[in-house]
Amino acid sequence: MNGESIFDRAGGEAAFARLTHALHERCVADPVLNHPFGHPGLKPDHLERLASYLAEVCGGPAVYSTAYGGESAMQEVHACNEPHEEMYGRFLDCFVGATQDAELPGEVRGALRSFMESALARMRAYAPAGSVVPPDLSMPHVSWP
């Protein structure tokens, strides 16, 4: 670890592309997650957006903040969809499995799991109908244990 970012330790952009592709495959195959991940309204660049978000929070380049609006934009996408605990749990399971499918190092998988648990908690905060996402949320950052 020694000052190395999680982004670098994971393997850079290629690793996050593998992760998001593996995650998408798992979500589309899940009977509960299939609808939100398999519907035609999903942006065509969804996987690239997600890869850039995860890369940035892990110490990679600030592509998501620069090109897509940062944490507030990420939360806006998921806000007001009403809390759905089963989806959160299934998504976490798919995410953890995808970190293995993408062959990320064990210490990176652990850090990403902790991050995703906290990310899902932040999503829950804006899930109720009528929630307002502040326009200036800071990008979170994954830290080593």
C-alpha positions as CSV (number, residue, x, y, z in Angstrom):
1,M,0.0,0.0,0.0
2,N,2.7,2.5,1.0
3,G,1.0,5.5,-0.6
4,E,-0.1,3.6,-3.6
5,S,-3.7,4.4,-4.5
6,I,-6.4,1.7,-4.7
7,F,-6.8,2.7,-8.3
8,D,-3.2,1.9,-9.1
9,R,-3.1,-1.3,-6.9
10,A,-6.3,-2.5,-8.6
11,G,-4.7,-2.2,-12.1
12,G,-5.9,1.2,-13.3
13,E,-8.6,1.9,-15.8
14,A,-8.6,-1.6,-17.3
15,A,-9.4,-3.1,-13.9
16,F,-12.3,-0.8,-13.3
17,A,-13.6,-1.5,-16.8
18,R,-13.5,-5.3,-16.0
19,L,-15.2,-4.6,-12.7
20,T,-18.1,-2.7,-14.2
21,H,-18.6,-5.2,-17.0
22,A,-18.6,-8.1,-14.5
23,L,-21.0,-6.1,-12.3
24,H,-23.4,-5.4,-15.1
25,E,-23.4,-9.1,-16.2
26,R,-24.3,-10.2,-12.7
27,C,-27.0,-7.5,-12.2
28,V,-28.6,-8.3,-15.6
29,A,-28.6,-12.0,-14.6
30,D,-30.3,-11.3,-11.2
31,P,-34.1,-11.6,-11.3
32,V,-34.6,-8.5,-9.0
33,L,-31.8,-6.3,-10.5
34,N,-32.5,-7.2,-14.1
35,H,-35.2,-4.5,-14.5
36,P,-33.1,-1.5,-13.5
37,F,-29.9,-2.8,-15.2
38,G,-31.5,-4.3,-18.3
39,H,-34.1,-1.8,-19.3
40,P,-33.7,0.2,-22.5
41,G,-33.6,3.5,-20.7
42,L,-30.2,2.8,-19.3
43,K,-27.7,5.3,-20.8
44,P,-25.5,3.7,-23.5
45,D,-22.4,4.9,-21.7
46,H,-23.5,3.6,-18.2
47,L,-20.6,1.3,-17.8
48,E,-18.1,3.9,-18.7
49,R,-19.7,6.4,-16.3
50,L,-19.7,3.8,-13.5
51,A,-16.1,2.8,-14.2
52,S,-15.0,6.4,-14.1
53,Y,-16.9,7.0,-10.8
54,L,-15.3,4.0,-9.1
55,A,-11.9,4.8,-10.5
56,E,-12.1,8.4,-9.2
57,V,-13.2,7.5,-5.7
58,C,-10.3,5.0,-5.6
59,G,-7.7,7.7,-6.5
60,G,-7.9,7.7,-10.2
61,P,-8.4,10.6,-12.5
62,A,-11.3,13.0,-11.8
63,V,-13.1,12.0,-15.0
64,Y,-16.5,11.5,-13.3
65,S,-16.4,14.8,-11.5
66,T,-15.3,16.7,-14.6
67,A,-17.5,15.0,-17.3
68,Y,-20.6,13.9,-15.3
69,G,-21.1,16.2,-12.4
70,G,-19.6,14.4,-9.4
71,E,-21.3,12.9,-6.3
72,S,-24.4,15.1,-6.5
73,A,-25.0,13.9,-10.1
74,M,-24.5,10.3,-9.0
75,Q,-27.0,10.7,-6.2
76,E,-29.5,12.4,-8.4
77,V,-29.6,9.4,-10.7
78,H,-30.7,7.2,-7.8
79,A,-32.7,9.7,-5.7
80,C,-36.4,9.4,-5.1
81,N,-36.7,5.8,-6.2
82,E,-38.0,4.8,-2.8
83,P,-35.8,2.5,-0.5
84,H,-35.7,-1.1,-1.7
85,E,-33.7,-3.1,0.8
86,E,-33.7,-6.3,-1.2
87,M,-32.2,-4.5,-4.2
88,Y,-29.5,-3.0,-2.0
89,G,-28.5,-6.4,-0.6
90,R,-28.6,-8.1,-4.0
91,F,-26.5,-5.2,-5.5
92,L,-23.9,-5.6,-2.8
93,D,-23.7,-9.3,-3.4
94,C,-23.3,-8.7,-7.2
95,F,-20.7,-6.1,-6.6
96,V,-18.7,-8.3,-4.3
97,G,-18.9,-11.2,-6.8
98,A,-17.8,-8.8,-9.6
99,T,-14.7,-7.8,-7.7
100,Q,-13.8,-11.5,-7.7
101,D,-14.8,-11.9,-11.4
102,A,-12.5,-9.0,-12.3
103,E,-9.7,-10.6,-10.4
104,L,-9.0,-7.6,-8.2
105,P,-6.4,-8.1,-5.4
106,G,-7.9,-9.2,-2.1
107,E,-7.1,-6.0,-0.2
108,V,-8.7,-4.0,-3.0
109,R,-11.8,-6.2,-2.9
110,G,-12.1,-5.6,0.8
111,A,-11.8,-1.8,0.5
112,L,-14.3,-1.7,-2.3
113,R,-16.8,-3.7,-0.4
114,S,-16.6,-1.3,2.5
115,F,-16.9,1.6,0.2
116,M,-20.0,0.1,-1.5
117,E,-21.7,-0.5,1.8
118,S,-21.2,3.2,2.7
119,A,-22.3,4.2,-0.9
120,L,-25.5,2.3,-0.5
121,A,-26.1,4.0,2.9
122,R,-25.8,7.4,1.1
123,M,-28.2,6.3,-1.6
124,R,-30.7,5.2,1.1
125,A,-30.6,8.8,2.5
126,Y,-31.9,10.2,-0.8
127,A,-34.2,7.3,-1.8
128,P,-37.5,8.6,-0.2
129,A,-39.8,10.4,-2.6
130,G,-39.3,14.2,-2.5
131,S,-35.6,13.9,-1.4
132,V,-33.4,16.8,-2.5
133,V,-29.8,16.1,-3.3
134,P,-27.5,19.1,-2.5
135,P,-25.8,20.4,-5.6
136,D,-22.3,20.4,-4.0
137,L,-21.7,17.0,-2.4
138,S,-18.0,16.1,-2.2
139,M,-16.8,13.0,-4.0
140,P,-16.2,10.2,-1.5
141,H,-12.9,8.4,-1.5
142,V,-12.1,4.8,-0.8
143,S,-9.4,4.4,1.9
144,W,-7.2,1.5,2.8
145,P,-8.2,-0.4,5.9
